[in-house]
């Protein structure tokens, strides 16, 4: 019991920060999916695109990092669901 209290006290702030990160990632995911859909609907081969289309999507590296950590692709298990139909 004392170990649990000590670990909870030590890592309570970390868990709170992680929950906040997940909340931000969920909000970000809506916009990310919209951008991906637009890029897929208007491919470079068919349309002349502005230079912004070639830029990396802000936050995608962080999103992919946590998506990989929070999922088991071999068994299609989401340990912490960021949203359904998540682009991989």
C-alpha positions, 0 to 999 in steps of 0.5 A: 500500500505504501509503495502504491502511495509513493509511486502515485505521488511520484508519478501523479504529475506525469500521468496528468501531463500524459492525459493532457497530451492525449486530450490535445492529440484528440483535438488535433486529430480532427484537423489532421484527418481533414488535411489528409482527406483533402490531400488524398482528394486532390493528388499532386498527379492530378492537380497543381498544388500550392507549396503548403501541400508539400510541407509536413503537417505540424504535430504529425511526428508526435502523433505517430510516436504516441500512436505507435506506442499506444497500439498493437498493430499485430492484434489491432488493439488500441491501448489508449484510443485516440479515435476510430479510423485513425490514419496510420 
